[in-house]
Structures are given as C-alpha cells and as structure tokens.
Amino acid sequence: MTASLRTRPSNLIDQIQRSLPVGLRGRVSKLVGLTVAVAGFPAPMGAVAVLEAEQGSHVEAEVVGFSGDDTLLLPYGELHGIRRGTPVILSQSVPGARVGDGLLGRIINGRGRFLDERTPAVLPHRVPLHAEPISPMQRVRIDQPLGTGIRAIDGLLTCGRGQRLGIFAGSGVGKSTLLGQMARAAEADVNVVVLIGERGREVREFIERDLGPEGLARSVVVVATGDDPAVLRLRAAYLGTAIAEYFRESGRDVLLVMDSVTRFALAQREIGLAAGEHPATRGYPPSVFAMLPRLLERSGRTKRGSITGLYTVLVEGDDPNEPIADAVRGTLDGHVVLARKLAELGHFPAIDVLASVSRLMNDVTNEDHRRAAMSLRQLLAAHRQAEDLISIGAYQNGANALVDAALRLQEPIQQFLQQDRTDATALTEAVQRLNDLKQWREAGAMASTQSRQK
C-alpha cells in the first residue's frame, strides 16, 4: 500500500479492501427453486451480480450464501432463460445506494430506482447499505420529546427524539392509517417511510390517502411489495435505514417508519432457508434473530441529528408473545399495542394504553406531565377492573372512588383518547388537555368529599 493511500480516511480504505474488481466471472452450475448456484465465482456476501440470460436479457441477483465451491444467489427478477452454464458477472461487490436531498417527495423501490412518473433526481452522494450501528459512547442521551400529533401517544406514551418505538398490531386494526397520520404531523424535518411486503393496491392508498401531499413533500418512500423477491424486501429495509442515516448525518431530525419488521423477518427466513440454514424457533432460522438488533440499533440520536424509529410488528393471531414480537419488544425503547377489541368498537386510534409503554417517557417529560399521565392511567385501570360489574349494571356508586371518577369522566377521557384521522394535536395542547383531566378528577373528588361530610 502506498504512503498516499495510508493517509486517506480509514473508512475509504476499508471500502477499497472489501471491494473486488468488477468483471469477476462465473457460470451457473445448478438451480434449486429460486436459488442459483454459481461455480468459480468467489464474490462476497451481499454482492450484486448479473446473469446473462439468453436472447440478450439480464437478471440481477444477490449473493446470499455458499455451498461447497458454489456461490448461492437469489435473483431480483424472474429466472426465465437461465440454464446451466449461463455466464455470471459481478457488478457491485459492496452494497450501497445513491442518496441526496433529491429523494424528498419521491417514491423508490428496494434497488433505489424511482417508481413515480417523474424525472429521476440527481443524487450526488453514496452510502453503504450495511453501516455499523452507532457506538454506545457516541450516542447522545434522549432528553427532548417528539410530538407525533396523536394525543394518546404524546400524553401517555411520550416519545423522545431518537427513540425507537414498536407498534404491535394484528391485521386490520388501523396501523397504516395511524402511521400516515403520525408521518404528516410529527415534528421531524424528514420522514423516511419503508413499506415492506405490502399489497400493491395498498401502496398507492397509503401514499395518497394516509400520507397525503403534505406528508409526501418531506418524505422519502421506499417500497417493496409482497410480490417482490425476498432479497428486495430485505434490501428495502436496509436502504430506508441508510437514507435515514444520511439525513441524520446532515444535521436533521428524521422519522423512520418501517412497516413492517415482521415482513423483514419473513424475507430473511425465506433467504436463510434457501441458503441452507436450519429452522429454529417456529421455523425462523438463527440469522433472523441476529439481524433484527443490527437493523434496529442503527436508529438513534447522535451529536449531529436523530433518527426516531417507528417499527410496526404484525402480531400473528393477535399473540403478543410470538417470536418476532418478543425479540423486537426486547430491543426497542417502548411499544404501542393496538387492540382489535377497540378497533371493532370504532375507537381510533385503537391504542391499548395500559398494555403500552414508553421506556423514555420519564426522560423527556416534566413532573406535572408525568403526574397527569399517571392519574389517567389509574382511572383507566380502575375502569377495566370493574368493567364486568359495570357492563351488567352491578356496580354500586360509591364502592370505589377511582371507579366513580372513571365513570364520571368517561366522556372527556374518550374524547382525549380518540381523534379523527385528519386531526393532529400539538404536543403542548395534548399535555394541557391531560392536565385538565387531572384537575377535573381532583375537583370531583373534592366535591364528593364535601357531599359526604354534609
């Protein structure tokens, strides 16, 4: 290595050392399902290659493993025209993506290519897809709240700038609508929305109905639909995270919305099994549980900016303890649970406050806010404990002061917890309404005491 090369930044040297010369060649030796085995092709994991199919067509594929002397690839497209002996050429040895402010307001796929019908933007910067998570000593303490526009979250599950919050929900309980509303109203400079494994129909509905023109204008949307190959679904998650890191390093507060982590895990399960991994927990290979924390830990706050992560988890059969939900819950800084029972009653957002928690709420709120939140939680817990008696008319007024207060304030409590899909409430207003509920409870308790004394 020359002296001039030694003086270059270490990260550049690392990239050079990890790169292989483009032009490395091999040939297809066999196909097993969607897996392509290539002989004489020592490309690294994550490298992208081109299969030169018949009649001049080309298929891009990604290295996902090795078997004996063969390199295993999964294609980004259909394998029509691929046969034994098809030439394979390395096109990219280090996975990366083009980024820049020209991505704002745009919709791209897992390869970083524009899906909207507009002129491709000029993207002057390049970032690695698989950047290292932030060093623990480089993380800045999270001490500033991030308003999301949702009263139930801002008041009772306050999120900090740089926090990672999971949204746990079954299908059809208003998860996408809630995410779109938060992306429109959140106090962030940039939104990065990653849609993994969605139905093709739902993508446009989310962008036009839930996100809207106002939200899209300051957002980057990365899409990998359910019919895309598993490698593209996996790549979309890493691409969205890399884009969020670019905006964070430019000094901005970023809201990263990923829907959903479960489909990311399913894509890695598909890849792992195709590469020869043995299934472990409920059919998931060990690589899934190794990749989840590496992906999620890339969010957070640094001295330059922050990435606040909202990661949705599809709870299979409404079981909150299924493997992916359990692994993600242990990694994130809090979880918001959406309850099907509330959704069926038309309660939006269907947030089960008592089953949800923000682990950083105490660090980003003042004492008055915390007291008001605890007061409302006590009322909700008391009402839930007496719910059976209340529903059959067996509860006697005066038996429990907390239940009495919960019944007396039931209407204003529900007005606080529910809001229209187009309604966005500022953080200060949400805290003020929470304090009003606490004062009404105290005033009612005082009036009840005076009444009994008379």
Secondary structure, 3 states (H helix, E strand, C coil): CCHHHHCCCHHHHHHHHHCCCCCCEEEEEEEECCEEEEECCCCCCCCEEEEECHHHCEEEEEEEEEECCEEEEEECCCCCCCCCCCEEEEEECCCEEEECHHHCCEEEECCCCECCCCCCCCCCEEEECCCCCCCHHHCCCCCCEECCCCHHHHHHCCEECCCEEEEEECCCCCHHHHHHHHHHHCCCCEEEEEEEEECHHHHHHHHHHHHHHHHHHCEEEEEEECCCCHHHHHHHHHHHHHHHHHHHHCCCEEEEEEECHHHHHHHHHHHHHHCCCCCCECCECHHHHHHHHHHHCCCEECCCCEEEEEEEEECHHHCCCCHHHHHHHHHCCEEEEECHHHHHCCCCCCECHHHCEECCHHHHCCHHHHHHHHHHHHHHHHHHHCHHHHHCCCCCCCCCHHHHHHHHCHHHHHHHHCCCCCCCCCHHHHHHHHHHHHHHHHHHHHHHHHHHHC
